[in-house]
Amino acid sequence: MPSRKLPSHGSGHPGNQDGELKPIPEEDNMAKDKTKKIIDGDTFTTQKGETIRLANVNTPEKGERGAPQARKDLTDMISRKPVTIDPVARDKYGRIVANVKVVNKSVNNAMRKKGWK
C-alpha cells in the first residue's frame, strides 16, 4: 500500500519542531475515537490509548507563557468528544501526527485561527 508523503516545512514536522517523521500507511488513516486527556494545546490522548499531535499546530509547552490558554482552547474544542483522526505520520516520540475533526470541523484550522501556529 502507498504511504502518504509529507510536505517539507524545514523542521521535519508539519508545522512543529519534533524532528523525524515516519509516514503512516493509507490503510491506517481516518480513525474515529474519543478524547481521553488533553496534554497540552496540541497533544491529546484517545480512549484507545493513542497519543495524537495536531499537524501544523505548535503551541507553548507546559510551563511556558501561553500554555494554559492553548490547553484550554483545545480542551474546549475536543474534551471527551468523538473525533475523526486523519494521521499523516508518527513522530520520533511515537505520537500520531494528524489532522483532527470534531463534527466535520477541523480542529487544526480552528487552533490556527486562534493564533496557535
N, C-alpha and C positions, 0 to 999 in steps of 0.2 A: 504494500500500500504506500502511496506517496505521503511524504511528510510536508508539513507547512513550512515555508521559508519565511523568515522574519526580516523585516526591513532593518537596515543598519542605522542606528542612531548614534554611532560613535562610542557609546558606553558599553555596547554588548548586550544591552537590555532595552526593550521597547519603552523608553521614557524613564528608566531607572538606572541606578549605578550598581547593579548586582553582579556584573561580570558574565561568566559563561552561561549560555542557554543551550538546552537540548530540545530540538523540535519534538512535537507531540504528533504521533501518527493520526491521520484524519479520522480513523475509526474510533478514536478516543474522544472526539470533540462533542460538544453540546450535551453536557450532563445537566440534569436537574437535581437540586439538592436544597437543603435548608441551612441557613446560617446557624452556627452554634455560638461562636465567640468572636468579637471584634478585637483584634490585637492592637491595631493602630489605624491610621487613616487610609492605609492602602492594603492592609492584610487582614484576613479573617480565616476562621476555620469553619468547616461544614459538619453537619450531623454525621456524615460518612467518614469523618476523620482527615479530610484533605485540608492542607493549608493553601489558601488562594491569595495571590498577589495581583492587584489590579494592573493590567498592562497600560503603559503610557501615563501612569499617575505616580507622582512622587510626593509624599507628604513628610513632614518632620517626624523624626523618631521619638520614642518615649523620652521625656526629659528635655526635649528641645522646644524652643519657643514655637507656639502654634500647634503643637502635637495634640493637646486636649481638644481643641476646636476641630481639627481634622478627624479625630476619632469620633467625636460627637456627630459630625456631618455624615460619616459613613454609617454609624450606628442608626441614625435617624432614617437612613435610606433602606438598610437591609437587615437590621437586627431581627432574628427569629422569623424571617420571611423566606418563602421559597424563591430561589434564584436559578437562573439559567446561566451555566458556566460554559464559555467557549474558549477552551485552552489554546494557547499559541506556543507555549514552551514550558520547560521546567528550568528553574534557575539553579545555580550551584548549591543552594541550600535545600534543594528538593521540593521547593514550593511550585505549585502550578501558577504560571503567569497567564492571566486570562482576561477576556472581555466578559463582563458580568452584566446581566439584565435582571430587573425586577419588573414584572408585569410589562414586558416588552419595552421598558425604558432603560437606556444604557446608564449604568452606574458610573462607568469610567467617564463618559461625557459629562454627567452631572457633577462629578467631583472636579473635573477640569473647569467647568463653568463657575464653580465656587472659588476658583483660583488655585486649586491644587494641581500643579503641573509637574 
